[in-house]
Amino acid sequence: MKAVKNIKNEMLKAPRVKAEYDRLGPEFRLASMLIEARSKAGLSQEALAERMGMKQASVARIESGRNNPSMRTLQRYAEATGHELKISMQPR
């Protein structure tokens, strides 16, 4: 059985797959960052949702990487996990 990493590397050899993977990179990096912040705060999605005044399903959508949360939602997420939201732009 192939390891997931090997399967991923094989799939990324296809130019169309690689282009889409690269295009979605920022969304998935944000999702990973949010999940890590929640995890470090020792919170479940349900507990975080309660702190933010929303439903667990909303937190799941935010963390899925398929949703573009508003700045206000990101700020509330950061505060609820004990983090400070900082946004920056980097030259390419």
C-alpha positions in Angstrom: 0.0 0.0 0.0 1.3 3.4 -1.0 1.8 6.1 1.7 -0.4 9.2 1.3 2.7 11.4 0.7 3.7 9.2 -2.2 0.2 9.4 -3.7 0.2 13.1 -3.3 3.6 13.5 -5.0 2.4 11.3 -7.9 -0.8 13.3 -8.3 1.1 16.6 -8.3 3.1 15.5 -11.3 -0.1 16.3 -13.4 0.1 20.0 -14.4 -3.6 20.7 -13.9 -3.6 19.1 -10.5 -0.5 21.0 -9.5 -2.0 24.3 -10.7 -5.2 23.8 -8.7 -3.2 22.6 -5.6 -1.1 25.8 -5.8 -4.2 28.0 -6.3 -5.8 26.6 -3.2 -2.7 26.7 -1.1 -3.4 30.0 0.8 -6.9 28.7 1.9 -5.5 25.5 3.2 -2.6 27.2 5.0 -5.1 29.5 6.7 -7.3 26.5 7.7 -4.2 24.7 9.1 -3.3 27.8 11.1 -6.8 28.0 12.6 -6.9 24.4 13.5 -3.5 24.6 15.1 -4.5 27.7 17.2 -7.7 25.9 18.4 -5.7 22.8 19.3 -3.0 24.8 21.2 -5.9 26.5 23.1 -7.1 23.0 24.1 -10.5 23.6 22.6 -12.9 21.4 20.6 -14.8 22.9 17.8 -17.9 22.9 20.0 -16.2 24.7 22.8 -14.7 27.3 20.4 -18.1 27.8 18.8 -19.6 28.5 22.2 -17.0 31.1 22.9 -17.6 32.7 19.5 -21.4 32.6 19.9 -21.9 30.3 16.9 -22.7 26.7 16.1 -20.0 24.0 15.8 -20.9 23.5 12.1 -19.9 27.1 11.5 -16.5 26.5 13.0 -16.1 23.3 11.0 -16.8 25.3 7.8 -14.3 27.9 8.7 -11.6 25.2 9.4 -12.4 23.3 6.2 -10.4 25.6 3.9 -13.4 25.9 1.5 -14.8 29.0 3.2 -13.4 32.6 3.2 -14.2 33.9 6.7 -14.6 37.6 7.2 -12.0 39.7 9.0 -14.4 40.0 11.9 -14.8 36.3 12.1 -11.0 35.8 12.0 -10.7 38.4 14.8 -13.3 36.6 16.9 -11.6 33.3 16.3 -8.2 34.6 17.3 -9.6 36.2 20.5 -11.5 33.0 21.4 -8.3 30.9 21.1 -6.1 33.4 23.0 -4.3 34.6 19.9 -3.7 38.0 18.3 -4.6 38.3 14.6 -1.9 39.7 12.4 -2.2 40.0 8.7 0.7 40.8 6.4 1.6 40.9 2.8 4.9 39.6 1.5 6.7 40.4 -1.7 6.9 37.4 -4.1 
